Amino acid sequence: MKEPRIMGKRISLIFALLFALFTIFYVGHVQAGTIDTSGVTVDTIIDRVRYDLNETTASFWSDTELRQWINEAIWEINSKTRCLEKATFTQALAEDDYDYSITGDWLSIETIIHDSGVTTGDSDTSDASRRLHTLKRIDIRDYGHTRETGRPKQYAIWNDTLYIWPIPDSDQSGTTLILFAVNLPTSITSGSSAIETPAYFDHSIVNYTKAKAYFKDKRDAKGNYYMALFEKALREYVVNILKRNIPDP
């Protein structure tokens, strides 16, 4: 009489193992999502929020407050997901110059690629002949003491300044670094301002704004509920859409 229960446990374990393998395979092959927006404006978000709050005409919650919370949501979304992957900068290298100022409105530098401009090169290292080479980010404290020169392999960022190593030599002078950056959001200024985060987050902005509205009304339970939905969507976007961990600033 005990054998069926043992077999049942074995079948359950096998099923659980197969499901776990399927999940790993599926998650490992999901592609990154688009950053295209839906085209909605701030006024559209406000209308959706007011409908859910059952206050279609401003009374307890002003449009100014709602716009402020929408703006907060956009900045929170971008700072936690790095979703505004829009900017690229180029930097020409100079001989014996290892530090370069990074200008522009950017939140973080996600990747740096060195373009040597040629398809052949020195045979000193295995990657010397590659035209494009991705630099590895390291902590500024890990540079140590060295005068090694050659093709850049690593970089660090400190106070909006890019530091690269090895130090470029005459062969690297004039070649290019390509910096892939996450933009800072453009703060909304009016009801006609476009929502610049990906369409994926339109509903999340509504949830964040409703959470802040309920907090103002001292309805903390509802506020916490919608804020939890907001945070959940951000985590899912990073794991399932972007397929990467959030880097340190």
C-alpha positions as CSV (number, residue, x, y, z in Angstrom):
1,M,0.0,0.0,0.0
2,K,3.0,2.4,0.5
3,E,4.5,1.9,-3.0
4,P,2.0,4.1,-4.9
5,R,2.8,7.0,-2.5
6,I,6.5,6.5,-3.2
7,M,5.9,6.3,-6.9
8,G,3.8,9.5,-6.7
9,K,6.6,11.3,-4.9
10,R,9.0,10.2,-7.6
11,I,6.7,11.4,-10.4
12,S,6.3,14.7,-8.6
13,L,10.0,15.1,-8.3
14,I,10.6,14.3,-11.9
15,F,7.9,16.7,-13.0
16,A,9.4,19.4,-10.7
17,L,12.8,18.8,-12.3
18,L,11.5,19.0,-15.8
19,F,9.6,22.2,-15.0
20,A,12.7,23.8,-13.5
21,L,14.7,22.9,-16.6
22,F,12.0,24.3,-18.8
23,T,12.0,27.6,-16.8
24,I,15.7,27.9,-17.0
25,F,15.7,27.3,-20.8
26,Y,12.8,29.7,-21.4
27,V,14.2,32.5,-19.3
28,G,17.6,32.1,-20.8
29,H,16.2,32.6,-24.3
30,V,13.7,35.5,-23.8
31,Q,14.9,38.5,-25.8
32,A,15.2,42.0,-24.5
33,G,12.2,44.3,-25.0
34,T,11.7,47.5,-27.0
35,I,12.0,51.0,-25.5
36,D,9.3,52.3,-27.7
37,T,6.7,54.4,-26.0
38,S,2.9,54.2,-26.3
39,G,2.7,57.9,-27.2
40,V,0.4,58.7,-24.3
41,T,0.7,62.1,-22.5
42,V,0.6,63.2,-18.9
43,D,-3.0,64.2,-19.3
44,T,-3.9,60.7,-20.4
45,I,-2.3,59.2,-17.3
46,I,-4.1,61.8,-15.1
47,D,-7.4,60.8,-16.7
48,R,-6.8,57.1,-16.0
49,V,-5.8,57.9,-12.4
50,R,-8.8,60.1,-11.8
51,Y,-11.1,57.5,-13.2
52,D,-9.8,54.9,-10.7
53,L,-9.9,57.4,-7.8
54,N,-13.5,58.3,-8.7
55,E,-12.6,61.9,-8.9
56,T,-12.8,63.0,-12.6
57,T,-12.7,66.7,-11.7
58,A,-9.9,67.9,-9.4
59,S,-11.0,68.3,-5.8
60,F,-9.0,66.5,-3.2
61,W,-6.1,65.7,-5.6
62,S,-4.9,68.6,-7.7
63,D,-3.5,68.1,-11.2
64,T,-0.2,69.7,-10.0
65,E,0.1,66.9,-7.4
66,L,-0.6,64.2,-9.9
67,R,1.9,65.6,-12.4
68,Q,4.5,65.6,-9.7
69,W,3.9,62.0,-8.8
70,I,3.9,61.0,-12.4
71,N,7.3,62.6,-12.8
72,E,8.5,60.8,-9.7
73,A,7.4,57.5,-11.2
74,I,9.3,58.1,-14.4
75,W,12.5,58.9,-12.5
76,E,12.0,55.9,-10.2
77,I,11.4,53.6,-13.2
78,N,14.5,54.7,-15.0
79,S,16.8,54.7,-12.0
80,K,15.8,51.2,-11.0
81,T,15.6,49.6,-14.4
82,R,17.9,51.7,-16.6
83,C,15.3,51.4,-19.3
84,L,16.1,54.6,-21.2
85,E,18.9,53.0,-23.2
86,K,19.1,55.6,-25.9
87,A,22.4,57.5,-25.9
88,T,25.8,56.7,-27.5
89,F,28.9,58.8,-27.2
90,T,32.2,58.5,-29.0
91,Q,35.6,59.3,-27.6
92,A,38.8,59.5,-29.7
93,L,41.8,58.2,-27.9
94,A,45.1,60.1,-27.6
95,E,48.5,58.7,-26.9
96,D,49.5,58.5,-23.2
97,D,46.0,59.9,-22.2
98,Y,44.1,57.6,-19.9
99,D,41.4,60.0,-18.6
100,Y,38.5,61.5,-20.5
101,S,35.6,63.7,-19.4
102,I,32.1,62.4,-20.1
103,T,29.6,65.1,-20.9
104,G,25.9,65.0,-21.6
105,D,22.8,64.1,-19.6
106,W,23.3,60.4,-18.7
107,L,22.4,58.2,-15.8
108,S,24.9,55.4,-16.3
109,I,27.4,54.0,-18.8
110,E,26.3,50.4,-19.5
111,T,28.9,49.3,-22.0
112,I,32.1,50.6,-23.7
113,I,33.4,49.2,-26.9
114,H,36.8,50.0,-28.5
115,D,36.8,50.2,-32.3
116,S,40.4,49.9,-33.6
117,G,39.3,50.6,-37.1
118,V,41.2,47.7,-38.5
119,T,40.6,44.0,-38.7
120,T,44.2,42.9,-38.1
121,G,46.7,43.9,-35.4
122,D,49.4,42.9,-33.1
123,S,49.5,39.3,-32.0
124,D,50.5,40.1,-28.4
125,T,47.1,39.0,-27.1
126,S,44.3,36.9,-28.3
127,D,42.0,39.8,-28.8
128,A,44.5,42.1,-30.5
129,S,43.2,41.4,-34.0
130,R,39.6,42.1,-33.2
131,R,38.2,45.3,-34.6
132,L,35.6,45.6,-31.8
133,H,36.4,44.8,-28.2
134,T,34.3,45.3,-25.1
135,L,36.1,46.8,-22.1
136,K,35.6,45.3,-18.7
137,R,34.4,47.7,-15.9
138,I,36.5,47.6,-12.8
139,D,36.6,49.5,-9.5
140,I,38.9,52.6,-9.6
141,R,40.7,51.2,-6.6
142,D,41.8,48.1,-8.6
143,Y,44.0,49.9,-11.1
144,G,47.1,49.4,-9.0
145,H,50.5,50.7,-10.3
146,T,51.3,50.1,-13.9
147,R,52.6,51.8,-17.0
148,E,51.4,49.1,-19.4
149,T,50.4,50.6,-22.7
150,G,48.4,49.3,-25.6
151,R,44.8,48.6,-26.5
152,P,42.3,49.5,-23.7
153,K,40.9,46.5,-21.9
154,Q,39.4,47.9,-18.7
155,Y,37.7,51.1,-17.5
156,A,36.4,52.9,-14.4
157,I,34.3,56.0,-14.0
158,W,34.8,58.5,-11.3
159,N,33.2,62.0,-11.0
160,D,32.0,61.9,-14.6
161,T,35.5,61.1,-15.8
162,L,36.4,57.9,-17.7
163,Y,39.7,56.2,-16.9
164,I,41.0,53.4,-19.2
165,W,43.8,50.9,-19.0
166,P,46.2,50.0,-20.5
167,I,47.2,53.5,-21.4
168,P,46.8,54.1,-25.2
169,D,50.0,54.1,-27.2
170,S,50.8,55.6,-30.6
171,D,49.0,52.7,-32.3
172,Q,45.8,53.4,-30.4
173,S,45.9,57.1,-30.9
174,G,43.0,58.2,-33.0
175,T,41.0,55.1,-32.5
176,T,37.5,55.3,-30.9
177,L,35.7,54.3,-27.8
178,I,31.9,53.9,-28.1
179,L,30.0,54.5,-24.9
180,F,26.5,53.1,-24.5
181,A,24.6,55.1,-21.9
182,V,21.2,55.3,-20.2
183,N,19.7,58.7,-20.5
184,L,18.3,60.8,-17.7
185,P,14.5,61.4,-18.1
186,T,13.3,64.8,-19.3
187,S,11.1,66.2,-16.5
188,I,7.5,66.7,-17.5
189,T,6.4,70.3,-17.6
190,S,2.8,70.2,-18.6
191,G,-0.2,67.9,-19.3
192,S,0.8,67.6,-22.9
193,S,4.3,66.3,-22.1
194,A,4.9,62.8,-23.6
195,I,5.6,59.9,-21.3
196,E,9.1,58.8,-22.4
197,T,9.4,55.5,-20.5
198,P,8.6,52.3,-22.5
199,A,4.9,51.5,-23.1
200,Y,5.4,48.5,-20.7
201,F,5.4,51.0,-17.8
202,D,2.3,53.0,-18.6
203,H,0.2,51.0,-16.1
204,S,3.0,51.1,-13.6
205,I,3.0,54.9,-13.6
206,V,-0.8,54.8,-13.0
207,N,-0.2,52.5,-10.0
208,Y,2.5,54.7,-8.5
209,T,0.4,57.8,-8.8
210,K,-2.6,56.1,-7.3
211,A,-0.4,54.9,-4.4
212,K,0.8,58.4,-3.7
213,A,-2.8,59.7,-3.9
214,Y,-4.0,57.1,-1.4
215,F,-1.1,57.9,0.9
216,K,-2.2,61.5,0.9
217,D,-5.7,60.4,1.8
218,K,-4.3,58.4,4.8
219,R,-5.5,55.1,3.1
220,D,-2.1,53.4,3.6
221,A,-3.3,49.9,2.9
222,K,-4.4,50.8,-0.6
223,G,-1.3,52.9,-1.1
224,N,0.9,50.0,-0.1
225,Y,-1.0,47.7,-2.4
226,Y,-0.5,49.8,-5.5
227,M,3.1,50.6,-4.6
228,A,3.8,46.9,-4.4
229,L,2.4,46.4,-7.9
230,F,4.6,49.2,-9.1
231,E,7.7,47.6,-7.6
232,K,6.8,44.2,-8.9
233,A,6.5,45.4,-12.4
234,L,10.0,47.0,-12.2
235,R,11.5,43.8,-11.0
236,E,9.8,41.7,-13.7
237,Y,11.0,44.1,-16.4
238,V,14.6,43.8,-15.2
239,V,14.5,40.0,-15.0
240,N,12.3,39.0,-17.9
241,I,12.7,41.9,-20.4
242,L,16.2,43.4,-19.9
243,K,17.6,40.1,-18.8
244,R,20.3,41.6,-16.7
245,N,21.2,42.7,-13.2
246,I,21.1,46.4,-12.4
247,P,24.7,47.7,-12.2
248,D,26.0,49.9,-9.5
249,P,25.9,53.6,-10.4
